[in-house]
Amino acid sequence: MDIAVVGTPEFTLGFQLAGIDSLFNPEDEEAMVSVFKSLLNSKSVGIVVVDSTILATLPERLRDQLSASVSPTVLGIGTEEDTALRDTIRKAIGVDLWK
């Protein structure tokens, strides 16, 4: 299964340097929604990494779909500290790795 990264070119650059090929840099909100819908329906993508600030700007219904998705698992990462990543991992594997 592949890892996909969605965000600004600055956000995806580090992932590109790490060797990830599935990078998406949508220009506007409509393109962003389209990318996420296609990734949710993709059978080859197992993990979607997205900047948490972008994730917060998506429509609520799409955010709910992304947070409920197990395959692909959507990970919002960013500069602010929150427990979303911890909760996502716990939900996906059933174990809290921080304990």
N, C-alpha and C positions, 0 to 999 in steps of 0.2 A: 504494500500500500504506500501511496505517495504522501508527501507533506506539501501543502499549498500555503502560500503566504500572501495576504492581502493587505495593502496599505500604500502609503506614499513611497516614491522611489527611495527616499532617505531611509525609511523603515525597512524596506525589502533588501537593501544593498547588502547588509551583513549576512542575511540568509543566502543571498546569491553567492557571496564569497565563500560560504560554507558548503556550496555545492547543490543547493536546492534549485530545481529547474522550474517548478510551477509557481511563478510569481505573477501577481495581478496588481496593477496600478490604475484602478478606475479613476476617471477624471471628475465625475460628479456623482450625486446621490443615486440617480437612476441607474447608472452603470454599476455602482456598488451593489445595489439590490439585485441586479441581474447576475452579477458574479456570484454572490452568495447563494442565490437560488440554484444556479447551475452546479455549484460545489456540493450543495445538499443532495442533489440528485446523482452525483458522480459515484460510481462504484469503485473507482481506482484511488480516491483520496481518503485517507484514514484520519489525518489531522489537518485542521485549518488554523493557522496562526494569524491573528489580526491585532492591530494596534487597538488597545482598549478605548482610546478616545474616539476612534472611528466606530467601534462597536456601540458606543453610547449614543451615537447620532442616528443609528438605524431605526426604522419604524418598530414600534413595540411588538407587533405581531411577529415580525421577522426575528427580532432578538429572542423572543420566547421559543421560536422554532430552533434557533441556533443553540440555545442553552439546553434544550431538551434532546438535541441530537447526540446519539452515542457514536454513530458511524456516518459521517466523520465527526470526530470530537473537535469542538471549536474552542481554542484557547485565546483569550484576550490578554495580551501582555502590554505593559507600558511603564511609565515612570512612577505613577502613583501606586502605593502599596494597598492591596486589597486581598481578600480571601477567595476571589473567584477562581483562580488557578487551583488552589488547594481543594475547593469544593468540586471542581470539574474532575480532577484526578480521583478524588474519593468516589465520585459517582461512577466514573468509568471502570475502575478496578475494584471498588468495594472496600478499599483499605485507606486509612489516613496515614500517609507516609511521613507526616511531620511529627507523629507521636512515637 
